[in-house]
Amino acid sequence: MLTNRQLFLQHLGQTSSAPMMLEIVSAKGIYMYGPSGERYMDLISGVSVSNTGHGHPRVVEAVRNQVDLYMHLMVYGEIIQSPQVKYAERLTEFLPPDLSSCYFVNSGSEAVEGGLKLAKRFTGRSRIISFKNCYHGSTHGALSLQGSELYKNAFRPLLPDTFQVDFNNVKSLDFIDSKTACVIVEPVQGEAGIIYPENDFLLKLRERCTLTGTLLIFDEIQTGFGRLGHMFAINRFGVVPDILLLAKALGGGMPLGAFISSTEIMSALVSNPPLGHISTFGGHPVCCAAGLAALNVIVDEKLAENCNPKSDLFKNELSHKLISEVRGEGLLMAVKLSNKAYIPYVISHAPELGLVLDYFLFCDNAFRIAPPLIITEAEIAEACGLLKKLLDDAEKNVKIR
Ligand code: PLP
């Protein structure tokens, strides 16, 4: 009989020659467990998804209750489904008044597609601007925006009239003009290695978009739901977009995305043509129930407020000869090492010490730390002790030329 490991390689489509290959049979809180009881501390949250930890009892209960009532009923937008309505109402309480209309979809990439279509439809323009080293997803439209040729060149032709300009360079904003439908930006660039906007860049971007009638889209798929120490980056930077994109932690561990705008802008999808975006499973009721429960946990357990003190703990503990910088606020951090040659060793050997870490797509000299926001002070101390041991091992075993 083949093992799960063999079956994984034989029957699941692979996109990497070196997948992590950890077999997990259960997960609780910040830990994931292997078949022989191995325990791994999850320091990446399934890439910024499990903000309330694995299997939070309130999220699990919400899922169970909703499964008992109903699962899929009808394609998005026809039947009044109480989990969608309740979640949209609660979510928009945390957003500025102009972000009051939520279109729920299945994933981050679909939220990006919906946001782009909405901007084109509302403005009647086609040009889309994004930033170098951005990441907005892997579908054709989202891939067209990507700020790195590496992952997109082989899939051309992609969406026409898309341009990438420099993040944090005010001069690049001159490129936004009356032909531009939208500019899409991660308020903090994630896959670029946690790059913050400098010198009011987001404010200037907002001003230029307003001046040219261009819609500003914030992709908060990775930064949302408390991860930066605020519920959303909108609160951190005080800049309000025309369209907000959410996913990842939005579903509390279930697949869910959303593009959110004003009722006026959103109404552009209703006519000429009608059904401007169609999604069979968008806003699945079980996912919305899970997301609502997770959002309430974030609020009730003050997870966003406690994020920065926890980030400070990591930063205080993480002093090591190999670490040249720990970048980022809240629990979205990039640990930069003195030489990028250490990174593959550190990430691939982390599980041997009971840690799960990950790469950034466009930053090869740092690794990611983005644990569930429920991580405790004692767990942070333990994680940092193990990380330092891992770095000692890397120093011993990696030959630097
Ligand atoms: N936007 C950002 C900022 C992301 O980090 C991601 C995923 O990593 C996406 C969009 C795409 O989301 P998904 O993988 O759910 O399609």
Boltz pocket constraint, residues with backbone or C-beta under 6 A from the ligand:
constraints:
  - pocket:
      binder: B
      contacts: [[A, 47], [A, 106], [A, 107], [A, 108], [A, 109], [A, 110], [A, 112], [A, 135], [A, 136], [A, 137], [A, 138], [A, 186], [A, 190], [A, 191], [A, 219], [A, 220], [A, 221], [A, 222], [A, 247], [A, 248]]
      max_distance: 6.0
